[in-house]
Amino acid sequence: MPLPQQIAEHLRTDIRSGKLVPGQLIPSEFQLVEQYGVCRQTVRCAVALLRDEGAVYTIRAEGSYVSPKTAPKLRPPQKCEQIADHLREQISSGHLRPGERLPTETRLAGRYGVVARDTVRAAIALLRDDRHVQTVPRRGTFVVSPGKAT
């Protein structure tokens, strides 16, 4: 089995066993490089495998977290998760329709209690990971039809 798949399987085992719980940061790239004696690219591939299957999600400049989908949450949701959940509800209820552009980061930041734009970006990244929205460079982020994100 290729090294990235082996590392991903070890992390999956830690998630299933409860050693890593929903919302918890998985070990950093540096820690995984040290633990497995591999290069950063190998670790990045392993984390990408887990992200693609929904076992983890990544927030740039923070790290990768165990996905809340893998088990019940044991900690309160972070602000970015709360924002993503609220926007997801608006999409599901039809208040935000496919093809509709999300408000700007600045407007969303103000709408959710004057949060940092990075928090809004993290929320949008969660929605993108779930394929609820799609970002078009220099145009904005748009709601997509279920199963239509590319």
SVG drawing of the C-alpha trace seen along z (x, -y; Angstrom):
<svg xmlns="http://www.w3.org/2000/svg" viewBox="-37 -45 49 47">
<polyline fill="none" stroke="black" stroke-width="0.4" points="0.0,0.0 1.4,-3.5 2.7,-5.5 0.0,-8.2 -2.7,-5.6 -0.9,-3.9 -0.7,-7.2 -4.4,-8.0 -5.4,-4.5 -3.6,-5.1 -5.4,-8.4 -8.7,-6.8 -8.1,-4.2 -7.3,-6.9 -10.6,-8.6 -12.7,-5.4 -11.1,-4.5 -11.9,-7.9 -8.2,-8.8 -9.0,-11.7 -12.4,-13.2 -14.6,-15.5 -13.4,-19.0 -9.9,-18.0 -6.8,-19.1 -5.1,-16.1 -1.3,-16.1 0.5,-18.9 2.3,-18.1 5.6,-18.5 4.5,-16.0 3.3,-13.5 6.6,-13.9 8.5,-13.2 6.2,-10.3 6.3,-8.5 9.7,-9.5 8.3,-10.8 8.4,-14.0 5.8,-16.8 4.3,-15.9 3.5,-12.4 1.8,-13.8 -0.1,-16.3 -1.3,-13.5 -2.5,-11.5 -4.4,-14.4 -5.9,-15.1 -7.2,-11.5 -9.0,-12.1 -10.3,-15.4 -11.7,-14.0 -13.6,-11.3 -14.9,-13.9 -13.0,-12.5 -11.2,-15.8 -11.5,-19.4 -8.7,-22.0 -8.7,-25.6 -5.8,-27.4 -3.2,-28.7 -4.8,-26.6 -4.6,-22.9 -6.8,-20.0 -9.6,-19.0 -11.6,-15.7 -14.9,-16.3 -18.0,-16.6 -19.6,-14.0 -17.5,-11.2 -19.1,-11.2 -21.1,-13.5 -19.3,-16.7 -17.7,-16.9 -17.0,-20.6 -19.0,-23.6 -18.8,-24.6 -16.4,-27.2 -17.7,-30.5 -16.8,-29.5 -18.8,-26.2 -21.8,-28.1 -21.7,-30.5 -21.4,-27.6 -24.3,-25.8 -26.5,-28.9 -25.7,-29.4 -26.2,-25.7 -29.7,-26.0 -30.4,-29.1 -29.4,-27.1 -31.5,-24.0 -34.5,-26.2 -34.3,-28.0 -33.5,-31.4 -30.3,-31.2 -30.9,-29.6 -28.7,-27.9 -26.8,-30.4 -27.3,-33.2 -24.1,-35.0 -23.3,-35.0 -22.9,-38.3 -19.4,-39.7 -17.0,-38.6 -17.3,-42.0 -21.1,-41.9 -21.1,-38.3 -18.6,-39.4 -20.9,-42.2 -24.0,-40.0 -22.5,-37.4 -21.4,-39.8 -18.4,-41.5 -16.2,-38.5 -12.9,-38.4 -12.9,-38.0 -10.7,-34.9 -13.6,-33.4 -16.0,-34.0 -13.4,-32.6 -13.2,-29.4 -17.0,-29.1 -17.1,-29.4 -14.3,-26.9 -16.5,-24.4 -19.4,-25.1 -17.1,-24.6 -15.8,-21.3 -19.5,-20.2 -20.1,-21.3 -22.8,-23.8 -21.0,-26.7 -18.5,-27.4 -16.1,-30.3 -15.3,-31.9 -12.2,-34.0 -12.8,-37.8 -16.6,-37.2 -17.7,-35.8 -19.0,-32.7 -22.2,-31.2 -24.7,-28.6 -24.7,-25.5 -27.4,-23.0 -27.0,-19.8 -24.4,-17.6 -23.4,-20.2 -20.2,-21.7 -17.0,-21.3"/>
</svg>
